[in-house]
Amino acid sequence: MDSVSGIGVLDKAAAVLDALEAGPMTLTELVEATGLARATAHRLAAALEVHGFVGRDGDGRFQLGPRLSPPGLPTVARPALEALRDATGESVQLYVRRGDQRLCVEALESPHGLRTIVPVGAVLPLEVGSAGKVLREDPASLERGWAESVEERQKGVASVSSPVYEDGRVAAAVSVSGPVERTTRAPGRRYAKAVLDAARAIEAATP
């Protein structure tokens, strides 16, 4: 392809993002839309995914990532997250799937001295934690509407998460987490309703 900016790799990355504005695409569809070599398209899409400019949908297709999803899911979700933190007194987080991992795109800390801290930008595994269960679309968790975990990722910490849906797919997971001594070893009993309410509020606020 001809260079527009004089920096070829930047132009190719822009072509990938331009193509994905039309919606999720398989690698083959992305190659056809951009005219890039298959290896080049895959390499650029994977690199853009690392930085949050590209993401994956539930079928593994490439799509625009959380950093390019207007008007910005973290901004839309913040009022609901603030309400969840105030209602539970615990830390809250918003995660999106990034390949085989999950990315924290928003986090609010508990006012307690002993609290869970997950910084925005943290990349965590999908295999453990309640948010991981939601984002990997664990059937039991989605059927119930929420998932819980106790000391799966970090000793002494429990969490409850609920899926946030967009156009019928799981777009994010909203979570509340805290020390087991406060959340108990059955955190779903205490926090499931509040987390579900937060997820529905985020969905209602999403354009």
Buried (B, 14 or more C-beta within 10 A) or exposed (E): EEEEEEEEEEBBBBBBBEBBEEEBBEBEBBBEBBEBEEEBBBBBBEBBBBEBBBBBBBEEBBBBBBBBBEEBBBEBBBEBBEBBBEBBEBBBBBBBBBBEBBBBBBBBBBEEEEBBEBEEEBEBEBEBBBBBBBBBEBEEBBEBBBBBBBEBBBEEBBBBBBBBBBEEEBBBBBBBBBBBEBBBEEBBEBBBBBBBBBBBBBBEBBE
